[in-house]
Amino acid sequence: MRCRSIALALALGCVGLVGCNEDRVVVRLCDDGFLDPDQVCLDGDPRTYPIGVDPVALRSADFDDDGLDDVLIAGLDVDGVAGELRLSDGASLGERSDAQIYGCSAHPVTGDVDGDPHVDLLLATCEPTLLLFHGTAAGGFTGPETVAIPTTPKIAALVDLEGDGDDDLCVLGDDDTLYVLLAEAPGVYIAGPATALSVLQPLGFALVPVDGDRQADLVLLGAGGLHLARGLSDGSFAPIVEVGGPEAPIGLSAADVDADGFIDLLTRDGDDGDLVLLLGDGSGSFAEDGRIRLGDRSSGPLLTADLDDDGDLDVIVGDPEEPRITVWRRRDGDFAEPIDVTLTAPASQLAVGDLNGDGALDLIAATFSERTFTVLLANP
């Protein structure tokens, strides 16, 4: 893939003027050192790293507070849940180190639980508890502390529900009830409201402010469609209403795709396989704004990120059957023609992060069946 954007500057009416610039064409290419809108530059040499555990989850964040994003793999070894961490030095990822994590589920939740600058982890146990691992400046974790919750967890999230600056804890339990634990102080929780969701057969959720206030709202991915419950100031939610979109959605991404300040929703239609974009209007309403036809591509891991630095979010989809990812850039209220990026193997999970500190987002693609992950460094 070779990408370029062309800026044409015409000097008009310059005759006889001292210092008048000549007509000129400025060509921006990948690998010229300039991070420009309209570029997706992921055609540098891929770097593949082995994974020592049986991988389950891929995470990217600045775990050692040096301004460079790092890579965490969580998975299983002979003793149960384990993790390995590779810290970036700007040129490459270092040797893997034991993340010193454990639990019952290898799907860590990242966030700032204790109010310091370090990335913390939450992992589920097989009991009604969560384990809180505190991040350190060296890129490791200490602890854990045990956080009691009302039920065995299926999914957890850290988000500021009350708008007070402290992240609250939301847990979807195995009884399909969403339990809220409110933060009295960083890392200190008290029991909050509970919302029964079993009638909707919840498969996942997002907690994002869709209606312009400071409270996070609940967007629910259920077996029968997408639903919304407005967040209230005490951590509870208003009655649940239907959002629209496909009747059998698969997967959910909630982000401001079109950069208008309002949260949008992206999901896959389980009936025909299309990716469906629902644009939010800031009032809590959503309307379908277009579909991405996958054609001969299979739909695997999905995420949104601004790869081309134009302010809009691009759609990135991995193909579970082919060694490639596909990028659809958001352009003028629609999506441009897809860009295929070749991998060494099909991707199980995707993540983005600035691993080398050049201001451009790099792509991390993990292939769990081969116990490897590949880094595609952006080369603006």
N, C-alpha and C positions, 0 to 999 in steps of 0.2 A: 504494500500500500504506500503510495506517495501522495502527499497532500500539499496543496498550496492555496493561498488566497492572494488576489492581485488587487492592489490599490492604485488607481490611476488619478494623478493630479495634473490638471490642465492649467497652465498659466495663460490667462486670457487678457487681452488689452494691455500688453506689457511694452509695446513699442516705445523706445525712447526713455524708459524708466531705468534709472541706475539701480543695480542690484536685483533686477527682476529675475526670478527663477525660471530656468528653462522647463519645458514640458519634460516630465519624467515618469517612469513606471517603476514602482517599488514592488518587488516580488518577495513574498514571504514563503519560505520553504520549511518543512520539517528539518530539524537538525541545524537550523541557522542561529539558534540561541535566543530567538524571540518567541515569547508566549503570546500568540495572537488569537483573537476570535476566529471561528470558522476552521480551526485546525483540529484534527484528531491524529495525533502523532504517536503511534504505538508500534512502529515498525522497526525499532531497534532490536538488537539480539536478545532473545528471551533467556532468562536465567532460571534454571530448574533446580529445586532443592529437595532432598529426601525428607520424609517424615518418619520419625521413629516409633510413633504410636499408631494404633488403628484409628484413623482420623474420623471425627464426627463434625467438628465446627471450625470455621476459619474466622479470625478476627484481626483487624488492623487498627492500631491506635498508637499514640506516642506514649509508650509505657515507661520510658526512662527520662522524660521531660527535657529532651535535648532539641526539640523542634523538628525531629524526624520521625515519621511513622514507622512502626515495627510490625512484626507478624507473630500472632499467637495461634497455635493449633491445639485444640482440645480433642481428646479421644480416649481410647482405652488401652491399657496394657495388662500384664498378668495380674496386677494388684487391683485393677478397677479403673476408675476415671483418673486420667493423667493429662498433663499438658506440657508443651515445649514452646519456648520463646526464642525468637531470633531478633536481635536488636540491630538496627541499621547504623552504619557509621558514615553514611552519605555516599559511599562508593558501592557498597554491597551490604548484604545481610551477614551478620556474624555467625559464629558457630551456635548451634542450638543448645539451649540450657533448659534444665528441668524447672518448670514454672512452679513446682511445689503446690499444686492444687489437687483436690480430690472431691468426691461427692458421689451422687447416684446418677446424675445426668451430666453429660459432657457438652451441654449447651450453655456456656457462661453468658451472663448479662454484664455488660461493661457500663461504667458510669462513675460519677463522683458521689460516693455515699457519705464520706466523712468530712467533706468541706475543705480538704487540702488539694493541692494541684495534681495529685497522682491519680491514675486510672485504677479503679477498684473493680473487683469481680464478685458476682453472686453466682453460686452454684446450688442446685437443688439436691436434697437428700431424698431417701426413700421414705422418710418420715415427714410429719408436718413441720418442717424446719427448712431454712435456707442457711447456707454457709457464706459468710462475708469475708473475703480476702482483701486486705488493705494493700494498695499499691505503694511502692517505695520509689525514691528518686533513682535508685540503681536499676530499675526495671524488673524487680521481682515483686513478691507478695508475701505478706506476713499474716498471721492469724491461723485459722479463721475464728471469727466470732459466730455464734449461733443465733439466728433470728427466728423466733417462734412465729408460725403462721397457722391459720385455722385448719388447713387441710394439706394433703399431699399435693405439691404443685405440678402443673403441666407446663405452664408458660409464666414467666415473670417479666416485669418491666420496671425501670426506674424513671419517674417523670414527676415534675412539679405540678400536682393537681390543683393546689390552692393558690398558686401564684405568689408564694411567700419566699421564693428563692431556694428552698430546700426540696430535694427530690424525695417524693413519696414512693412507696412500694406497692405495686399492683400485681396480684397473683391470680391467675386462672387455675382453679383447683380441679382435681379429678372428679369433683361433683358438678363441674361446669358452672360454678359460681365465681364471679370476679370479686375478690377480696381486696380491700384497700387498707393499707397500714400507713397512717399519716406520720410524717417526720416532725417530732417535737423539737429536735435539734439534729444536726447532721449525724446520721447513723443511729438515732434513737427513735423508735417507732411505737405508736400506740394504735390499738384497733380502731378502724374506721368503718365506713359503710360497706355493705355487701350487696351485690346485684346478681340475681339469679338469671342465668342465660341458657339453661338446658333446653328450653323450647326451640331455640335457634340453632342448636347443635354447633357450638362455636368451634372453629378451626384455627383461628388466630385473631389478633386485634392490633390496632394502632391507637395510641393516645396522643392526639395532636390538636392544637387550637384551630378549629375549622371556621369558627364564627366571629373571629376578631376580638374576643375578650381574652382575659389572662388565664382562664381555666382551660385545661386540656379536655377535649371531648373524646368520646369512645367511638371509634369506627370498628365495627365487628365484621369479620369474615365468617359467615355461617354457611351451612350446607345448602340453605335456600336463598342465598343472596347476601348483599351488603346492607348493613344497618348502621344507624347513628343514634347515639344518646348524648345529649348536651351535658357537659360538665357543670356542676354547681360548686359554689364556693366552699362547701364543707367536704369535698371529695366524693360526693354521691353524684348520681346521674339522673337526668330527666328521663321520662319514658322513651323507649326505643322506637324509632321510626325507620321505614325503609328508605334506602338511598337511591335505588335504581341500579341500572347496569345489568350485566348478565345474570340469569337466574341461577347458574351454576359456576360461580367465580372460583378460580384457582389462584391462590397467592394474592398478596396485597402489598402495594407500595404507596405510602402516603407522604407526599412532598409537594412543594410548589414547583411544578414542572414548567409552567409558562412564565414564571418570574413576575407575576402580578401582585404578589403579596398574600395570596390565598392558597390554602392547601388543596391539592388535587389528588385524585386516586387513580391508580393504575392496577389493573388485574387482568387475568386471562379468562376468556370465555371457555368454559369447560365443554360446551356443545360444539363449537366450530374451531377452537384453538386460537382465535384472534386475541391480540392484546388490545384491551379497551381502556381508553383514557376518559375519565370523568373529571371535568373541570369544576372547581369550586368557585362560588361567587362571593364568599365571605359571609354569607348569611346562614350557612349550614346546608345549603342546597347544592346539588351536583347535577350536571348534565353531560351526557355522552358527547364528546367532541371529535371523535374519530377512532379509527381502528388501524392497528398495524397488522398487515397480512404477513404471516410468517412464510408462506409459500412452502418450499420443501424443507424448511428448517423445523426441527423439533424444539420445543420450548423447555428449557431447563432453568437454571438459576437466573433470577431477574433482579436488577437494581437500577437506580437512577443516580446520575452524577453529572456534573458540568465538566465534561472532558475537554470541550473546545473553548472554555473560558469566555462564553458570550452571555452568561447570566441565566440562560435557560438550562434546564436539566435534560440530559440526553438519556435514552433508554438503552440499557446494555443487557443482552440476553445470551446465555450460554446454551450451546446445543449438546444435549446429553449423548447424542449418537455420533457426532462429528467433532474433530479437533479444531473448533473455531468458536469465536464469539462474534456477535453482530451488534453494531452500534447504529441506532437511529438518532440523528441529530434533530433537535427541535429547531424549526426554521419558519418564521413568518406565520405563526399560528398553525403550522402543520409539521410533519416529519419529512426530512430529506431522504433521498435514496439511501438504503442501508450500506454500511461499510463492514465488510467481513475482515476479521483479524485472525490469522492462523495461530493455533496453539500446537503443542506437541501431543496433546491427548484431550478428550472431552472433559469439560469442566463440571465438577460436582457442586462447587460453591465459588462465588466471586466476592471480591472486596476491592476497594480503592483506597489509596492513601498516597501522600507525598513522601516517598521513601528516601529521596536524595536531596530534598530541600530546594528544588529549582522552581517551586511554585506551581508545577503542573502535576495533575493527578496521575499516578501510576496504577496499573491494574494487576491484581493478584488473582490467579485462577488455580484452585486446588482440584486435583484429580484423586479422589479418595481411594478408588480401586487400585491405583498404582502407588499409593502412599508418596505422592509428590505434590508440590505446588510450584507454579511458574510465575515469575515476575516479569511483566512487560513494562519497562520503564518508558515513560513519555520522553520524547526527544524533540522538544520544540526548537 
